[in-house]
Amino acid sequence: DLGVTVLDYLGHLGPVCRMMEHYNRAQRVDPIELFGVRFPNPIGMAAGLDKQGRIWRACPALGYGFVEIGTITFHKQPGNDKPRVFRNARRIHLQGLGASR
């Protein structure tokens, strides 16, 4: 996936990430503290988006205040049954049965 590859590469460019993080910081949002951990903002990335844990370094550059990477398992997991959420370059949407059913 090209997007993951680009974000993986970006995550290894420390000065560029720090510059982007400063530019993309959420405006008018106060840092929050939860269970003794301070987060720069309440906007985070869920674990399912980066299943291989490749893009977590780039997430602060995109404005995320925290990242949930997920768990490492001994064997590959099959995932949820279809239909699942699928991504499109222009929009993210759920596959549904439609209004007529």
VOBA-918400 format. One line per 5 residues: number of its first residue (from 1); for each residue x, y, z of N, C-alpha, C. Coordinates in pm, 1 decimal. Layout:
residues N
NUM> X,Y,Z,X,Y,Z,X,Y,Z ~ ...
//
This chain:
residues 101
1> 84.2,-117.7,0.0,0.0,0.0,0.0,88.7,124.1,0.0 ~ 71.3,208.7,-97.4,156.4,325.7,-114.9,147.7,422.0,3.4 ~ 26.3,445.9,54.1,10.5,538.9,165.4,87.2,496.5,289.3 ~ 81.6,369.1,322.3,154.2,317.5,438.6,304.4,328.9,415.7 ~ 350.0,299.4,295.8,492.9,307.9,264.1,542.6,451.5,278.2
6> 465.5,547.7,227.0,504.7,689.0,236.7,508.9,734.0,382.5 ~ 406.8,697.0,461.4,404.8,736.4,602.7,514.6,666.8,682.1 ~ 548.0,544.1,646.4,658.7,473.3,710.1,789.1,548.3,684.4 ~ 810.7,590.0,561.6,930.2,666.4,526.6,932.4,800.9,599.5 ~ 817.9,869.7,601.2,808.0,998.4,670.0,843.5,984.1,817.7
11> 800.1,874.3,878.2,827.3,852.1,1019.9,974.4,843.1,1053.3 ~ 1058.0,814.2,956.0,1202.0,806.2,978.0,1273.2,939.1,951.1 ~ 1199.3,1041.1,912.5,1255.5,1174.3,888.4,1220.6,1264.5,1006.2 ~ 1295.1,1249.1,1115.6,1265.5,1318.7,1240.8,1242.4,1468.3,1229.1 ~ 1335.4,1544.2,1169.0,1314.1,1689.6,1161.1,1188.9,1727.2,1081.1
16> 1161.2,1654.1,976.1,1041.2,1682.1,894.9,915.9,1652.9,976.8 ~ 916.7,1542.0,1050.3,802.0,1507.3,1135.5,777.3,1613.6,1241.9 ~ 883.8,1662.1,1304.5,867.0,1764.5,1408.5,811.5,1894.6,1350.2 ~ 856.0,1931.7,1229.9,805.5,2051.9,1164.9,657.1,2033.9,1130.8 ~ 621.1,1918.5,1077.1,481.9,1892.2,1043.3,394.8,1884.8,1168.3
21> 448.4,1827.3,1276.0,373.6,1818.4,1401.4,339.9,1957.7,1453.2 ~ 436.6,2048.5,1445.3,412.4,2185.6,1489.7,305.3,2252.1,1402.7 ~ 310.9,2232.1,1273.3,215.2,2292.9,1180.5,75.8,2232.2,1194.3 ~ 66.9,2100.7,1215.9,-61.2,2029.7,1219.9,-119.9,2015.1,1359.6 ~ -61.1,2079.0,1457.9,-111.7,2069.3,1594.9,-256.0,2118.5,1600.5
26> -340.3,2045.5,1671.7,-481.7,2081.9,1683.6,-493.4,2219.1,1749.0 ~ -566.7,2306.1,1685.7,-583.5,2442.4,1734.9,-691.7,2447.2,1841.6 ~ -671.4,2529.5,1942.8,-768.2,2553.5,2050.0,-811.5,2427.2,2122.2 ~ -721.9,2331.2,2132.3,-751.0,2208.2,2206.2,-648.3,2196.9,2318.5 ~ -698.1,2186.2,2439.8,-608.9,2174.9,2554.7,-558.1,2031.7,2568.1
31> -435.7,2015.4,2615.5,-387.1,1879.9,2646.2,-476.6,1816.3,2752.0 ~ -483.8,1684.0,2751.0,-564.4,1612.9,2850.2,-476.8,1514.6,2926.7 ~ -518.2,1484.4,3047.9,-447.9,1384.5,3127.8,-547.8,1276.7,3166.4 ~ -509.1,1152.4,3143.6,-596.5,1040.1,3172.6,-513.5,929.2,3234.4 ~ -551.0,884.3,3352.2,-478.9,779.2,3425.0,-331.1,812.9,3443.0
36> -302.7,941.3,3464.8,-166.8,984.8,3489.2,-80.7,1001.9,3364.5 ~ -140.2,986.7,3247.0,-66.7,1004.4,3120.9,-118.4,1130.6,3053.6 ~ -26.3,1218.1,3012.5,-63.5,1345.1,2949.6,-57.4,1329.9,2797.7 ~ -166.6,1366.4,2730.0,-174.7,1361.6,2584.7,-185.2,1504.0,2530.7 ~ -117.9,1534.3,2418.7,-123.4,1670.4,2365.7,-263.4,1712.2,2319.7
41> -345.3,1615.6,2277.4,-483.0,1643.7,2238.9,-562.2,1513.2,2242.3 ~ -695.7,1521.4,2238.7,-776.7,1400.0,2249.0,-799.1,1326.6,2116.6 ~ -731.5,1368.2,2010.8,-748.7,1305.4,1879.7,-646.3,1194.3,1864.4 ~ -693.1,1070.7,1843.0,-600.6,958.5,1833.1,-631.4,867.7,1716.1 ~ -537.9,778.3,1688.8,-555.8,679.6,1582.9,-583.2,544.0,1644.8
46> -685.8,476.7,1596.1,-721.7,344.3,1646.6,-625.3,238.6,1594.8 ~ -620.1,128.2,1664.9,-523.2,22.7,1633.9,-542.6,-40.4,1497.4 ~ -663.9,-52.0,1449.1,-688.9,-124.0,1325.1,-636.4,-57.7,1199.5 ~ -609.4,72.6,1202.2,-564.3,141.2,1081.8,-423.5,101.0,1041.5 ~ -337.6,78.1,1139.3,-197.8,42.8,1112.7,-170.5,-95.4,1170.9
51> -218.6,-196.9,1103.7,-211.4,-332.5,1158.1,-68.9,-383.7,1175.3 ~ 23.8,-337.6,1095.7,161.7,-384.7,1104.7,250.8,-294.0,1190.5 ~ 195.5,-186.5,1243.5,274.1,-96.2,1328.6,383.9,-24.0,1252.8 ~ 357.5,16.2,1128.5,459.8,80.0,1045.7,454.3,232.1,1048.0 ~ 338.0,291.2,1075.3,326.8,436.4,1056.5,312.2,515.2,1187.2
56> 329.8,450.9,1301.4,307.3,520.2,1428.1,400.9,639.0,1447.0 ~ 521.8,633.6,1390.5,615.7,745.6,1406.5,566.8,871.7,1335.4 ~ 490.5,855.4,1229.0,443.2,969.8,1150.6,313.4,1028.4,1204.6 ~ 245.2,960.3,1293.4,113.3,1005.4,1340.1,113.9,1142.3,1408.6 ~ 211.0,1175.1,1494.2,211.6,1310.7,1550.9,225.3,1418.7,1442.9
61> 295.2,1387.8,1334.5,309.3,1484.0,1224.8,176.4,1509.3,1155.6 ~ 83.0,1415.4,1167.8,-49.2,1430.8,1107.6,-149.8,1492.1,1205.0 ~ -105.9,1523.9,1327.9,-190.9,1589.9,1425.5,-249.8,1499.8,1532.2 ~ -216.5,1371.7,1531.6,-269.9,1280.5,1633.0,-202.8,1304.9,1767.7 ~ -283.5,1302.1,1874.3,-231.5,1319.5,2008.9,-184.2,1189.6,2070.3
66> -233.2,1076.8,2018.9,-189.8,945.7,2066.5,-220.0,842.6,1958.8 ~ -153.4,729.0,1969.6,-168.4,621.2,1872.0,-185.0,490.2,1947.3 ~ -283.5,412.2,1908.4,-300.1,277.8,1962.7,-250.3,181.3,1856.0 ~ -139.0,115.0,1884.4,-79.3,26.0,1784.7,-146.6,-109.8,1785.8 ~ -182.6,-161.1,1898.5,-246.8,-291.4,1905.5,-157.3,-393.8,1971.5
71> -182.5,-519.3,1941.3,-112.0,-628.2,2006.4,-35.9,-711.3,1904.8 ~ 68.6,-773.3,1950.2,143.9,-865.7,1865.5,98.1,-1007.0,1899.9 ~ 61.0,-1083.5,1800.1,16.7,-1220.5,1821.7,117.2,-1317.2,1760.8 ~ 121.4,-1436.1,1812.6,216.4,-1536.4,1764.6,183.8,-1580.0,1622.1 ~ 53.1,-1599.1,1595.0,9.8,-1640.4,1461.5,-70.5,-1528.6,1396.3
76> -68.0,-1523.4,1265.7,-146.1,-1425.5,1192.1,-294.7,-1447.5,1220.0 ~ -367.7,-1338.0,1239.4,-510.5,-1344.5,1268.7,-590.9,-1317.4,1142.0 ~ -702.1,-1387.2,1122.0,-778.0,-1372.3,997.6,-855.2,-1241.0,985.5 ~ -890.2,-1176.0,1094.5,-968.3,-1052.9,1087.3,-1117.4,-1080.4,1088.9 ~ -1194.9,-974.7,1075.7,-1340.6,-986.4,1079.4,-1395.2,-1037.2,946.8
81> -1514.6,-1096.9,953.9,-1581.9,-1141.8,832.9,-1623.1,-1022.4,747.7 ~ -1634.9,-1044.9,618.7,-1680.4,-940.2,527.7,-1831.9,-927.9,538.9 ~ -1892.1,-812.5,518.8,-1830.4,-689.8,470.0,-1758.4,-616.1,582.0 ~ -1649.8,-552.1,547.5,-1570.6,-473.9,640.8,-1564.4,-330.0,590.8 ~ -1503.8,-243.6,671.2,-1478.8,-107.4,626.6,-1372.1,-116.0,518.9
86> -1391.0,-45.0,410.8,-1285.2,-38.5,312.2,-1252.7,106.2,284.1 ~ -1131.6,130.4,241.2,-1083.7,266.6,223.3,-1079.5,302.0,75.5 ~ -1112.5,425.2,49.9,-1104.4,480.6,-83.4,-1023.6,608.4,-70.4 ~ -949.4,644.6,-171.6,-864.9,763.9,-164.1,-947.2,889.6,-137.0 ~ -1072.3,892.5,-177.9,-1153.4,1012.4,-162.4,-1247.4,1008.2,-42.6
91> -1281.5,889.2,5.5,-1376.1,880.4,117.0,-1359.8,747.4,189.8 ~ -1404.1,746.5,312.0,-1406.6,624.1,390.8,-1552.9,596.7,422.3 ~ -1600.5,477.9,392.3,-1739.4,447.9,419.5,-1755.4,300.9,453.7 ~ -1871.6,270.2,511.9,-1903.3,133.1,549.2,-1985.8,68.4,439.8 ~ -1960.3,-58.8,415.6,-2046.2,-131.8,324.5,-2171.2,-168.5,401.6
96> -2286.1,-137.5,348.7,-2410.9,-165.6,417.3,-2509.2,-234.6,324.8 ~ -2623.7,-274.1,380.7,-2726.1,-340.6,301.1,-2807.0,-240.5,219.9 ~ -2805.8,-115.3,254.7,-2880.8,-13.9,182.2,-3015.6,11.3,246.6 ~ -3078.3,119.1,207.8,-3205.0,160.8,268.1,-3321.9,75.6,223.4 ~ -3312.0,9.2,107.8,-3425.9,-65.3,55.6,-3445.7,-197.8,125.7
101> -3353.1,-244.9,204.9,-3367.6,-375.7,270.4,-3414.8,-362.3,411.2
//
